[in-house]
Amino acid sequence: MQSVRLALEELLVSSQEQNCLTVGIYESAQLLNVDPDSVVLCVLAADHEEDVALQIHFTLLQSFCCNSGITILQVSGIQRLQQLLGAADANKNQEEYKDLHCLLVTNPEANHCRLQEVGAYCKQSLRPDQWVPTLILQER
């Protein structure tokens, strides 16, 4: 499990550095509408959110990704995502990282093996009672 966490973290940071990471629910929905074929991974992040609107967005994104063959992973640990993505580019305004509830990875080339590792975890973790695999990110 630890290796998958590390693989996901490395994949997200690398994708951000390569401008292959879309951050935010609205921005993700726009990209999925325009170019869904470029998306290879959808990460939905929530820390036991009880926001009904967020849950509706998640349901719609999950449905679209499933119908489009996009790998989906739900994670908890938004603070860890803030650490990772905020630290990756200190020049970015922190306001830009406020909505980390949805992250889309598009065509990452440098960390293809990390994408395969995360994808394999997602396929192996599918259960009949849960159609989106989950992963807990640990703060450091």
N, CA, C and O atoms as a GROMACS GRO file, in nm:
protein
  560
    1MET      N    1   0.083  -0.120   0.000
    1MET     CA    2   0.000   0.000   0.000
    1MET      C    3   0.087   0.126   0.000
    1MET      O    4   0.056   0.224  -0.068
    2GLN      N    5   0.196   0.123   0.077
    2GLN     CA    6   0.285   0.238   0.084
    2GLN      C    7   0.346   0.270  -0.052
    2GLN      O    8   0.362   0.386  -0.088
    3SER      N    9   0.379   0.166  -0.129
    3SER     CA   10   0.439   0.190  -0.260
    3SER      C   11   0.339   0.255  -0.355
    3SER      O   12   0.378   0.336  -0.440
    4VAL      N   13   0.211   0.222  -0.342
    4VAL     CA   14   0.108   0.284  -0.426
    4VAL      C   15   0.091   0.430  -0.387
    4VAL      O   16   0.077   0.516  -0.474
    5ARG      N   17   0.092   0.459  -0.258
    5ARG     CA   18   0.084   0.598  -0.213
    5ARG      C   19   0.199   0.679  -0.271
    5ARG      O   20   0.180   0.788  -0.325
    6LEU      N   21   0.318   0.625  -0.260
    6LEU     CA   22   0.436   0.693  -0.312
    6LEU      C   23   0.427   0.709  -0.464
    6LEU      O   24   0.461   0.815  -0.517
    7ALA      N   25   0.382   0.606  -0.533
    7ALA     CA   26   0.366   0.613  -0.678
    7ALA      C   27   0.267   0.722  -0.716
    7ALA      O   28   0.292   0.799  -0.809
    8LEU      N   29   0.154   0.730  -0.646
    8LEU     CA   30   0.055   0.834  -0.675
    8LEU      C   31   0.113   0.972  -0.649
    8LEU      O   32   0.097   1.063  -0.730
    9GLU      N   33   0.180   0.988  -0.536
    9GLU     CA   34   0.239   1.118  -0.504
    9GLU      C   35   0.340   1.160  -0.610
    9GLU      O   36   0.339   1.274  -0.655
   10GLU      N   37   0.427   1.069  -0.650
   10GLU     CA   38   0.526   1.100  -0.753
   10GLU      C   39   0.460   1.131  -0.887
   10GLU      O   40   0.502   1.221  -0.959
   11LEU      N   41   0.357   1.055  -0.919
   11LEU     CA   42   0.284   1.078  -1.044
   11LEU      C   43   0.220   1.216  -1.046
   11LEU      O   44   0.228   1.286  -1.147
   12LEU      N   45   0.157   1.255  -0.937
   12LEU     CA   46   0.090   1.386  -0.932
   12LEU      C   47   0.190   1.500  -0.941
   12LEU      O   48   0.169   1.596  -1.015
   13VAL      N   49   0.299   1.491  -0.866
   13VAL     CA   50   0.400   1.598  -0.869
   13VAL      C   51   0.464   1.607  -1.008
   13VAL      O   52   0.480   1.716  -1.062
   14SER      N   53   0.499   1.494  -1.064
   14SER     CA   54   0.559   1.491  -1.198
   14SER      C   55   0.462   1.545  -1.302
   14SER      O   56   0.501   1.621  -1.391
   15SER      N   57   0.337   1.506  -1.291
   15SER     CA   58   0.236   1.555  -1.387
   15SER      C   59   0.219   1.705  -1.376
   15SER      O   60   0.203   1.773  -1.477
   16GLN      N   61   0.223   1.757  -1.255
   16GLN     CA   62   0.213   1.901  -1.235
   16GLN      C   63   0.332   1.972  -1.300
   16GLN      O   64   0.316   2.074  -1.366
   17GLU      N   65   0.452   1.917  -1.280
   17GLU     CA   66   0.572   1.978  -1.337
   17GLU      C   67   0.568   1.976  -1.489
   17GLU      O   68   0.625   2.065  -1.554
   18GLN      N   69   0.502   1.876  -1.547
   18GLN     CA   70   0.493   1.864  -1.693
   18GLN      C   71   0.369   1.933  -1.750
   18GLN      O   72   0.341   1.921  -1.869
   19ASN      N   73   0.296   2.004  -1.666
   19ASN     CA   74   0.170   2.067  -1.706
   19ASN      C   75   0.069   1.965  -1.757
   19ASN      O   76  -0.005   1.991  -1.852
   20CYS      N   77   0.068   1.849  -1.694
   20CYS     CA   78  -0.026   1.742  -1.730
   20CYS      C   79  -0.122   1.714  -1.616
   20CYS      O   80  -0.173   1.603  -1.603
   21LEU      N   81  -0.148   1.815  -1.532
   21LEU     CA   82  -0.237   1.798  -1.418
   21LEU      C   83  -0.341   1.908  -1.418
   21LEU      O   84  -0.307   2.027  -1.418
   22THR      N   85  -0.467   1.869  -1.418
   22THR     CA   86  -0.576   1.964  -1.409
   22THR      C   87  -0.630   1.958  -1.267
   22THR      O   88  -0.662   1.850  -1.217
   23VAL      N   89  -0.640   2.074  -1.202
   23VAL     CA   90  -0.680   2.081  -1.062
   23VAL      C   91  -0.813   2.154  -1.050
   23VAL      O   92  -0.830   2.262  -1.105
   24GLY      N   93  -0.908   2.093  -0.977
   24GLY     CA   94  -1.037   2.156  -0.950
   24GLY      C   95  -1.152   2.086  -1.019
   24GLY      O   96  -1.136   2.033  -1.129
   25ILE      N   97  -1.266   2.086  -0.955
   25ILE     CA   98  -1.383   2.018  -1.010
   25ILE      C   99  -1.430   2.086  -1.139
   25ILE      O  100  -1.454   2.018  -1.239
   26TYR      N  101  -1.442   2.218  -1.137
   26TYR     CA  102  -1.491   2.290  -1.254
   26TYR      C  103  -1.394   2.275  -1.372
   26TYR      O  104  -1.436   2.248  -1.485
   27GLU      N  105  -1.264   2.293  -1.344
   27GLU     CA  106  -1.163   2.282  -1.449
   27GLU      C  107  -1.159   2.139  -1.506
   27GLU      O  108  -1.142   2.120  -1.626
   28SER      N  109  -1.176   2.041  -1.418
   28SER     CA  110  -1.177   1.901  -1.462
   28SER      C  111  -1.298   1.872  -1.550
   28SER      O  112  -1.286   1.804  -1.652
   29ALA      N  113  -1.414   1.924  -1.512
   29ALA     CA  114  -1.534   1.903  -1.592
   29ALA      C  115  -1.517   1.966  -1.730
   29ALA      O  116  -1.561   1.910  -1.830
   30GLN      N  117  -1.454   2.083  -1.735
   30GLN     CA  118  -1.429   2.147  -1.865
   30GLN      C  119  -1.339   2.061  -1.953
   30GLN      O  120  -1.368   2.042  -2.071
   31LEU      N  121  -1.232   2.009  -1.896
   31LEU     CA  122  -1.140   1.926  -1.975
   31LEU      C  123  -1.209   1.799  -2.021
   31LEU      O  124  -1.193   1.759  -2.136
   32LEU      N  125  -1.285   1.735  -1.933
   32LEU     CA  126  -1.355   1.613  -1.971
   32LEU      C  127  -1.456   1.639  -2.082
   32LEU      O  128  -1.481   1.552  -2.166
   33ASN      N  129  -1.513   1.757  -2.084
   33ASN     CA  130  -1.608   1.793  -2.189
   33ASN      C  131  -1.538   1.815  -2.322
   33ASN      O  132  -1.591   1.777  -2.427
   34VAL      N  133  -1.420   1.875  -2.319
   34VAL     CA  134  -1.348   1.910  -2.442
   34VAL      C  135  -1.261   1.797  -2.494
   34VAL      O  136  -1.261   1.768  -2.614
   35ASP      N  137  -1.186   1.731  -2.404
   35ASP     CA  138  -1.088   1.632  -2.449
   35ASP      C  139  -1.078   1.514  -2.352
   35ASP      O  140  -0.975   1.497  -2.287
   36PRO      N  141  -1.182   1.433  -2.340
   36PRO     CA  142  -1.179   1.322  -2.244
   36PRO      C  143  -1.075   1.215  -2.278
   36PRO      O  144  -1.029   1.144  -2.189
   37ASP      N  145  -1.038   1.203  -2.404
   37ASP     CA  146  -0.940   1.102  -2.444
   37ASP      C  147  -0.799   1.130  -2.392
   37ASP      O  148  -0.716   1.040  -2.388
   38SER      N  149  -0.773   1.254  -2.352
   38SER     CA  150  -0.640   1.287  -2.302
   38SER      C  151  -0.624   1.250  -2.154
   38SER      O  152  -0.512   1.249  -2.103
   39VAL      N  153  -0.733   1.220  -2.085
   39VAL     CA  154  -0.729   1.194  -1.941
   39VAL      C  155  -0.701   1.046  -1.916
   39VAL      O  156  -0.769   0.958  -1.970
   40VAL      N  157  -0.599   1.019  -1.833
   40VAL     CA  158  -0.562   0.881  -1.803
   40VAL      C  159  -0.591   0.843  -1.658
   40VAL      O  160  -0.594   0.724  -1.625
   41LEU      N  161  -0.612   0.942  -1.571
   41LEU     CA  162  -0.641   0.914  -1.431
   41LEU      C  163  -0.720   1.028  -1.371
   41LEU      O  164  -0.689   1.145  -1.392
   42CYS      N  165  -0.825   0.993  -1.296
   42CYS     CA  166  -0.905   1.090  -1.222
   42CYS      C  167  -0.890   1.059  -1.074
   42CYS      O  168  -0.919   0.947  -1.030
   43VAL      N  169  -0.844   1.157  -0.997
   43VAL     CA  170  -0.829   1.141  -0.853
   43VAL      C  171  -0.931   1.232  -0.785
   43VAL      O  172  -0.930   1.353  -0.803
   44LEU      N  173  -1.019   1.170  -0.708
   44LEU     CA  174  -1.120   1.245  -0.632
   44LEU      C  175  -1.078   1.245  -0.487
   44LEU      O  176  -1.056   1.139  -0.428
   45ALA      N  177  -1.065   1.363  -0.428
   45ALA     CA  178  -1.013   1.375  -0.292
   45ALA      C  179  -1.118   1.433  -0.199
   45ALA      O  180  -1.176   1.538  -0.227
   46ALA      N  181  -1.140   1.364  -0.088
   46ALA     CA  182  -1.233   1.413   0.013
   46ALA      C  183  -1.194   1.353   0.147
   46ALA      O  184  -1.158   1.236   0.157
   47ASP      N  185  -1.202   1.434   0.249
   47ASP     CA  186  -1.178   1.388   0.385
   47ASP      C  187  -1.310   1.383   0.459
   47ASP      O  188  -1.342   1.472   0.537
   48HIS      N  189  -1.387   1.280   0.434
   48HIS     CA  190  -1.518   1.260   0.497
   48HIS      C  191  -1.607   1.382   0.482
   48HIS      O  192  -1.669   1.429   0.577
   49GLU      N  193  -1.611   1.432   0.360
   49GLU     CA  194  -1.692   1.550   0.329
   49GLU      C  195  -1.841   1.516   0.338
   49GLU      O  196  -1.885   1.410   0.292
   50GLU      N  197  -1.915   1.605   0.397
   50GLU     CA  198  -2.059   1.587   0.402
   50GLU      C  199  -2.130   1.690   0.315
   50GLU      O  200  -2.250   1.712   0.329
   51ASP      N  201  -2.056   1.752   0.228
   51ASP     CA  202  -2.109   1.851   0.135
   51ASP      C  203  -2.186   1.779   0.025
   51ASP      O  204  -2.128   1.707  -0.055
   52VAL      N  205  -2.317   1.798   0.022
   52VAL     CA  206  -2.402   1.729  -0.074
   52VAL      C  207  -2.366   1.768  -0.217
   52VAL      O  208  -2.363   1.683  -0.306
   53ALA      N  209  -2.339   1.896  -0.240
   53ALA     CA  210  -2.304   1.941  -0.375
   53ALA      C  211  -2.176   1.872  -0.422
   53ALA      O  212  -2.166   1.833  -0.538
   54LEU      N  213  -2.078   1.857  -0.333
   54LEU     CA  214  -1.953   1.789  -0.368
   54LEU      C  215  -1.980   1.643  -0.401
   54LEU      O  216  -1.923   1.590  -0.497
   55GLN      N  217  -2.065   1.578  -0.326
   55GLN     CA  218  -2.098   1.438  -0.352
   55GLN      C  219  -2.168   1.422  -0.487
   55GLN      O  220  -2.146   1.323  -0.557
   56ILE      N  221  -2.252   1.518  -0.523
   56ILE     CA  222  -2.318   1.514  -0.654
   56ILE      C  223  -2.214   1.528  -0.766
   56ILE      O  224  -2.218   1.455  -0.864
   57HIS      N  225  -2.122   1.623  -0.749
   57HIS     CA  226  -2.014   1.639  -0.848
   57HIS      C  227  -1.933   1.510  -0.861
   57HIS      O  228  -1.902   1.467  -0.971
   58PHE      N  229  -1.900   1.450  -0.747
   58PHE     CA  230  -1.824   1.325  -0.749
   58PHE      C  231  -1.899   1.216  -0.826
   58PHE      O  232  -1.840   1.145  -0.908
   59THR      N  233  -2.027   1.204  -0.800
   59THR     CA  234  -2.108   1.102  -0.866
   59THR      C  235  -2.108   1.123  -1.017
   59THR      O  236  -2.094   1.028  -1.094
   60LEU      N  237  -2.124   1.246  -1.060
   60LEU     CA  238  -2.125   1.277  -1.203
   60LEU      C  239  -1.988   1.250  -1.266
   60LEU      O  240  -1.979   1.193  -1.375
   61LEU      N  241  -1.881   1.292  -1.198
   61LEU     CA  242  -1.746   1.268  -1.250
   61LEU      C  243  -1.716   1.119  -1.256
   61LEU      O  244  -1.658   1.071  -1.354
   62GLN      N  245  -1.754   1.045  -1.152
   62GLN     CA  246  -1.731   0.901  -1.151
   62GLN      C  247  -1.804   0.832  -1.266
   62GLN      O  248  -1.748   0.747  -1.335
   63SER      N  249  -1.927   0.870  -1.286
   63SER     CA  250  -2.007   0.811  -1.392
   63SER      C  251  -1.945   0.840  -1.529
   63SER      O  252  -1.932   0.750  -1.612
   64PHE      N  253  -1.906   0.964  -1.552
   64PHE     CA  254  -1.846   1.001  -1.680
   64PHE      C  255  -1.717   0.924  -1.701
   64PHE      O  256  -1.694   0.870  -1.810
   65CYS      N  257  -1.632   0.919  -1.600
   65CYS     CA  258  -1.503   0.850  -1.612
   65CYS      C  259  -1.522   0.701  -1.637
   65CYS      O  260  -1.452   0.642  -1.719
   66CYS      N  261  -1.616   0.640  -1.567
   66CYS     CA  262  -1.644   0.497  -1.588
   66CYS      C  263  -1.690   0.472  -1.731
   66CYS      O  264  -1.644   0.377  -1.795
   67ASN      N  265  -1.779   0.554  -1.780
   67ASN     CA  266  -1.830   0.539  -1.917
   67ASN      C  267  -1.722   0.566  -2.022
   67ASN      O  268  -1.730   0.516  -2.134
   68SER      N  269  -1.621   0.645  -1.986
   68SER     CA  270  -1.514   0.680  -2.080
   68SER      C  271  -1.390   0.593  -2.064
   68SER      O  272  -1.292   0.612  -2.137
   69GLY      N  273  -1.393   0.500  -1.971
   69GLY     CA  274  -1.278   0.412  -1.951
   69GLY      C  275  -1.160   0.479  -1.882
   69GLY      O  276  -1.046   0.436  -1.900
   70ILE      N  277  -1.185   0.583  -1.804
   70ILE     CA  278  -1.080   0.654  -1.732
   70ILE      C  279  -1.067   0.593  -1.593
   70ILE      O  280  -1.166   0.575  -1.522
   71THR      N  281  -0.946   0.562  -1.554
   71THR     CA  282  -0.920   0.507  -1.422
   71THR      C  283  -0.953   0.612  -1.315
   71THR      O  284  -0.916   0.729  -1.328
   72ILE      N  285  -1.023   0.569  -1.210
   72ILE     CA  286  -1.065   0.659  -1.103
   72ILE      C  287  -1.008   0.607  -0.971
   72ILE      O  288  -1.002   0.487  -0.947
   73LEU      N  289  -0.965   0.701  -0.887
   73LEU     CA  290  -0.917   0.668  -0.754
   73LEU      C  291  -0.966   0.774  -0.658
   73LEU      O  292  -0.952   0.893  -0.684
   74GLN      N  293  -1.025   0.731  -0.548
   74GLN     CA  294  -1.068   0.825  -0.446
   74GLN      C  295  -0.967   0.822  -0.333
   74GLN      O  296  -0.929   0.715  -0.285
   75VAL      N  297  -0.923   0.939  -0.290
   75VAL     CA  298  -0.824   0.947  -0.184
   75VAL      C  299  -0.876   1.036  -0.071
   75VAL      O  300  -0.957   1.126  -0.092
   76SER      N  301  -0.826   1.008   0.048
   76SER     CA  302  -0.845   1.102   0.158
   76SER      C  303  -0.706   1.152   0.194
   76SER      O  304  -0.608   1.080   0.181
   77GLY      N  305  -0.700   1.274   0.240
   77GLY     CA  306  -0.571   1.334   0.270
   77GLY      C  307  -0.547   1.461   0.190
   77GLY      O  308  -0.443   1.477   0.127
   78ILE      N  309  -0.645   1.551   0.193
   78ILE     CA  310  -0.633   1.676   0.116
   78ILE      C  311  -0.513   1.758   0.164
   78ILE      O  312  -0.448   1.825   0.083
   79GLN      N  313  -0.484   1.755   0.293
   79GLN     CA  314  -0.368   1.831   0.341
   79GLN      C  315  -0.239   1.778   0.279
   79GLN      O  316  -0.148   1.856   0.249
   80ARG      N  317  -0.230   1.648   0.260
   80ARG     CA  318  -0.111   1.592   0.196
   80ARG      C  319  -0.103   1.638   0.051
   80ARG      O  320   0.006   1.668   0.000
   81LEU      N  321  -0.218   1.643  -0.017
   81LEU     CA  322  -0.219   1.694  -0.155
   81LEU      C  323  -0.174   1.839  -0.159
   81LEU      O  324  -0.101   1.879  -0.250
   82GLN      N  325  -0.217   1.918  -0.061
   82GLN     CA  326  -0.174   2.058  -0.055
   82GLN      C  327  -0.023   2.066  -0.036
   82GLN      O  328   0.043   2.150  -0.097
   83GLN      N  329   0.032   1.979   0.050
   83GLN     CA  330   0.176   1.977   0.071
   83GLN      C  331   0.248   1.943  -0.059
   83GLN      O  332   0.344   2.009  -0.098
   84LEU      N  333   0.200   1.839  -0.125
   84LEU     CA  334   0.265   1.793  -0.247
   84LEU      C  335   0.259   1.896  -0.359
   84LEU      O  336   0.361   1.931  -0.418
   85LEU      N  337   0.141   1.943  -0.387
   85LEU     CA  338   0.121   2.029  -0.504
   85LEU      C  339   0.161   2.172  -0.476
   85LEU      O  340   0.201   2.244  -0.568
   86GLY      N  341   0.151   2.216  -0.353
   86GLY     CA  342   0.197   2.350  -0.317
   86GLY      C  343   0.348   2.357  -0.317
   86GLY      O  344   0.406   2.458  -0.358
   87ALA      N  345   0.412   2.251  -0.269
   87ALA     CA  346   0.558   2.246  -0.262
   87ALA      C  347   0.621   2.226  -0.398
   87ALA      O  348   0.736   2.264  -0.421
   88ALA      N  349   0.547   2.167  -0.489
   88ALA     CA  350   0.602   2.138  -0.621
   88ALA      C  351   0.629   2.264  -0.701
   88ALA      O  352   0.720   2.268  -0.784
   89ASP      N  353   0.550   2.368  -0.676
   89ASP     CA  354   0.570   2.493  -0.748
   89ASP      C  355   0.544   2.609  -0.653
   89ASP      O  356   0.430   2.654  -0.637
   90ALA      N  357   0.648   2.658  -0.590
   90ALA     CA  358   0.636   2.764  -0.490
   90ALA      C  359   0.592   2.896  -0.552
   90ALA      O  360   0.547   2.985  -0.480
   91ASN      N  361   0.603   2.910  -0.684
   91ASN     CA  362   0.564   3.034  -0.751
   91ASN      C  363   0.414   3.044  -0.771
   91ASN      O  364   0.362   3.153  -0.799
   92LYS      N  365   0.343   2.932  -0.757
   92LYS     CA  366   0.198   2.935  -0.777
   92LYS      C  367   0.130   2.995  -0.654
   92LYS      O  368   0.176   2.977  -0.541
   93ASN      N  369   0.024   3.064  -0.678
   93ASN     CA  370  -0.057   3.122  -0.571
   93ASN      C  371  -0.129   3.009  -0.498
   93ASN      O  372  -0.188   2.922  -0.562
   94GLN      N  373  -0.128   3.009  -0.367
   94GLN     CA  374  -0.192   2.903  -0.288
   94GLN      C  375  -0.343   2.897  -0.313
   94GLN      O  376  -0.404   2.792  -0.297
   95GLU      N  377  -0.402   3.008  -0.353
   95GLU     CA  378  -0.546   3.008  -0.384
   95GLU      C  379  -0.576   2.911  -0.498
   95GLU      O  380  -0.685   2.855  -0.506
   96GLU      N  381  -0.479   2.892  -0.586
   96GLU     CA  382  -0.498   2.804  -0.700
   96GLU      C  383  -0.516   2.658  -0.656
   96GLU      O  384  -0.571   2.577  -0.729
   97TYR      N  385  -0.468   2.626  -0.536
   97TYR     CA  386  -0.475   2.490  -0.487
   97TYR      C  387  -0.588   2.470  -0.386
   97TYR      O  388  -0.591   2.370  -0.315
   98LYS      N  389  -0.680   2.564  -0.381
   98LYS     CA  390  -0.788   2.554  -0.285
   98LYS      C  391  -0.880   2.437  -0.318
   98LYS      O  392  -0.922   2.366  -0.226
   99ASP      N  393  -0.913   2.416  -0.442
   99ASP     CA  394  -1.003   2.308  -0.480
   99ASP      C  395  -0.924   2.189  -0.530
   99ASP      O  396  -0.900   2.174  -0.650
  100LEU      N  397  -0.883   2.106  -0.438
  100LEU     CA  398  -0.808   1.985  -0.473
  100LEU      C  399  -0.898   1.863  -0.473
  100LEU      O  400  -0.849   1.750  -0.463
  101HIS      N  401  -1.027   1.884  -0.484
  101HIS     CA  402  -1.121   1.772  -0.477
  101HIS      C  403  -1.118   1.685  -0.601
  101HIS      O  404  -1.157   1.568  -0.596
  102CYS      N  405  -1.073   1.740  -0.712
  102CYS     CA  406  -1.062   1.659  -0.834
  102CYS      C  407  -0.933   1.694  -0.906
  102CYS      O  408  -0.902   1.811  -0.930
  103LEU      N  409  -0.857   1.589  -0.940
  103LEU     CA  410  -0.732   1.605  -1.012
  103LEU      C  411  -0.737   1.512  -1.133
  103LEU      O  412  -0.769   1.394  -1.120
  104LEU      N  413  -0.704   1.565  -1.249
  104LEU     CA  414  -0.698   1.483  -1.370
  104LEU      C  415  -0.555   1.480  -1.422
  104LEU      O  416  -0.492   1.585  -1.438
  105VAL      N  417  -0.505   1.361  -1.446
  105VAL     CA  418  -0.373   1.343  -1.505
  105VAL      C  419  -0.393   1.317  -1.654
  105VAL      O  420  -0.471   1.230  -1.693
  106THR      N  421  -0.321   1.395  -1.735
  106THR     CA  422  -0.332   1.380  -1.881
  106THR      C  423  -0.197   1.341  -1.938
  106THR      O  424  -0.097   1.409  -1.916
  107ASN      N  425  -0.196   1.233  -2.013
  107ASN     CA  426  -0.079   1.188  -2.090
  107ASN      C  427   0.057   1.208  -2.024
  107ASN      O  428   0.144   1.272  -2.083
  108PRO      N  429   0.079   1.155  -1.904
  108PRO     CA  430   0.214   1.169  -1.846
  108PRO      C  431   0.310   1.071  -1.914
  108PRO      O  432   0.281   0.952  -1.922
  109GLU      N  433   0.420   1.120  -1.960
  109GLU     CA  434   0.514   1.033  -2.029
  109GLU      C  435   0.630   0.992  -1.938
  109GLU      O  436   0.676   0.877  -1.945
  110ALA      N  437   0.678   1.082  -1.855
  110ALA     CA  438   0.797   1.054  -1.776
  110ALA      C  439   0.774   0.948  -1.668
  110ALA      O  440   0.864   0.870  -1.637
  111ASN      N  441   0.657   0.943  -1.611
  111ASN     CA  442   0.631   0.850  -1.502
  111ASN      C  443   0.530   0.744  -1.543
  111ASN      O  444   0.438   0.712  -1.467
  112HIS      N  445   0.546   0.690  -1.661
  112HIS     CA  446   0.453   0.591  -1.711
  112HIS      C  447   0.445   0.470  -1.617
  112HIS      O  448   0.337   0.415  -1.596
  113CYS      N  449   0.558   0.429  -1.561
  113CYS     CA  450   0.557   0.313  -1.471
  113CYS      C  451   0.476   0.343  -1.345
  113CYS      O  452   0.411   0.254  -1.290
  114ARG      N  453   0.480   0.467  -1.299
  114ARG     CA  454   0.400   0.506  -1.181
  114ARG      C  455   0.251   0.502  -1.214
  114ARG      O  456   0.170   0.461  -1.131
  115LEU      N  457   0.216   0.545  -1.334
  115LEU     CA  458   0.077   0.538  -1.376
  115LEU      C  459   0.030   0.394  -1.382
  115LEU      O  460  -0.081   0.362  -1.340
  116GLN      N  461   0.115   0.306  -1.434
  116GLN     CA  462   0.080   0.164  -1.440
  116GLN      C  463   0.062   0.106  -1.301
  116GLN      O  464  -0.028   0.025  -1.279
  117GLU      N  465   0.146   0.146  -1.207
  117GLU     CA  466   0.136   0.096  -1.070
  117GLU      C  467   0.006   0.141  -1.005
  117GLU      O  468  -0.062   0.062  -0.939
  118VAL      N  469  -0.029   0.266  -1.023
  118VAL     CA  470  -0.155   0.318  -0.967
  118VAL      C  471  -0.274   0.251  -1.036
  118VAL      O  472  -0.370   0.213  -0.970
  119GLY      N  473  -0.267   0.236  -1.167
  119GLY     CA  474  -0.375   0.171  -1.242
  119GLY      C  475  -0.395   0.026  -1.199
  119GLY      O  476  -0.508  -0.020  -1.185
  120ALA      N  477  -0.284  -0.045  -1.178
  120ALA     CA  478  -0.293  -0.184  -1.133
  120ALA      C  479  -0.358  -0.192  -0.995
  120ALA      O  480  -0.439  -0.280  -0.969
  121TYR      N  481  -0.321  -0.100  -0.907
  121TYR     CA  482  -0.383  -0.095  -0.774
  121TYR      C  483  -0.534  -0.074  -0.786
  121TYR      O  484  -0.612  -0.139  -0.717
  122CYS      N  485  -0.574   0.018  -0.873
  122CYS     CA  486  -0.717   0.048  -0.891
  122CYS      C  487  -0.792  -0.076  -0.939
  122CYS      O  488  -0.901  -0.106  -0.889
  123LYS      N  489  -0.736  -0.148  -1.035
  123LYS     CA  490  -0.803  -0.268  -1.086
  123LYS      C  491  -0.811  -0.377  -0.981
  123LYS      O  492  -0.913  -0.445  -0.970
  124GLN      N  493  -0.705  -0.394  -0.905
  124GLN     CA  494  -0.702  -0.499  -0.803
  124GLN      C  495  -0.791  -0.465  -0.683
  124GLN      O  496  -0.837  -0.556  -0.613
  125SER      N  497  -0.816  -0.338  -0.660
  125SER     CA  498  -0.891  -0.295  -0.542
  125SER      C  499  -1.041  -0.287  -0.563
  125SER      O  500  -1.115  -0.262  -0.468
  126LEU      N  501  -1.087  -0.306  -0.685
  126LEU     CA  502  -1.230  -0.300  -0.711
  126LEU      C  503  -1.301  -0.411  -0.636
  126LEU      O  504  -1.258  -0.526  -0.637
  127ARG      N  505  -1.411  -0.374  -0.571
  127ARG     CA  506  -1.492  -0.471  -0.499
  127ARG      C  507  -1.637  -0.455  -0.546
  127ARG      O  508  -1.675  -0.349  -0.595
  128PRO      N  509  -1.716  -0.562  -0.533
  128PRO     CA  510  -1.855  -0.554  -0.578
  128PRO      C  511  -1.936  -0.444  -0.509
  128PRO      O  512  -2.027  -0.388  -0.569
  129ASP      N  513  -1.904  -0.414  -0.384
  129ASP     CA  514  -1.981  -0.314  -0.310
  129ASP      C  515  -1.924  -0.173  -0.322
  129ASP      O  516  -1.980  -0.079  -0.266
  130GLN      N  517  -1.814  -0.157  -0.395
  130GLN     CA  518  -1.751  -0.026  -0.408
  130GLN      C  519  -1.688  -0.016  -0.546
  130GLN      O  520  -1.592  -0.087  -0.575
  131TRP      N  521  -1.740   0.070  -0.632
  131TRP     CA  522  -1.692   0.076  -0.769
  131TRP      C  523  -1.580   0.177  -0.792
  131TRP      O  524  -1.533   0.194  -0.904
  132VAL      N  525  -1.538   0.246  -0.684
  132VAL     CA  526  -1.422   0.334  -0.694
  132VAL      C  527  -1.325   0.297  -0.581
  132VAL      O  528  -1.361   0.307  -0.464
  133PRO      N  529  -1.203   0.255  -0.615
  133PRO     CA  530  -1.106   0.219  -0.513
  133PRO      C  531  -1.064   0.341  -0.432
  133PRO      O  532  -1.070   0.454  -0.481
  134THR      N  533  -1.023   0.318  -0.308
  134THR     CA  534  -0.983   0.428  -0.220
  134THR      C  535  -0.840   0.408  -0.172
  134THR      O  536  -0.788   0.297  -0.168
  135LEU      N  537  -0.779   0.521  -0.137
  135LEU     CA  538  -0.642   0.520  -0.086
  135LEU      C  539  -0.631   0.635   0.014
  135LEU      O  540  -0.682   0.745  -0.010
  136ILE      N  541  -0.563   0.610   0.125
  136ILE     CA  542  -0.544   0.713   0.227
  136ILE      C  543  -0.403   0.768   0.215
  136ILE      O  544  -0.305   0.694   0.228
  137LEU      N  545  -0.392   0.898   0.191
  137LEU     CA  546  -0.262   0.964   0.185
  137LEU      C  547  -0.223   1.007   0.326
  137LEU      O  548  -0.306   1.061   0.399
  138GLN      N  549  -0.100   0.984   0.362
  138GLN     CA  550  -0.053   1.014   0.497
  138GLN      C  551   0.022   1.148   0.498
  138GLN      O  552   0.105   1.175   0.411
  139GLU      N  553  -0.008   1.231   0.597
  139GLU     CA  554   0.064   1.357   0.610
  139GLU      C  555   0.207   1.328   0.656
  139GLU      O  556   0.233   1.230   0.726
  140ARG      N  557   0.298   1.414   0.616
  140ARG     CA  558   0.437   1.398   0.657
  140ARG      C  559   0.487   1.524   0.722
  140ARG      O  560   0.602   1.530   0.763
   0.00000   0.00000   0.00000
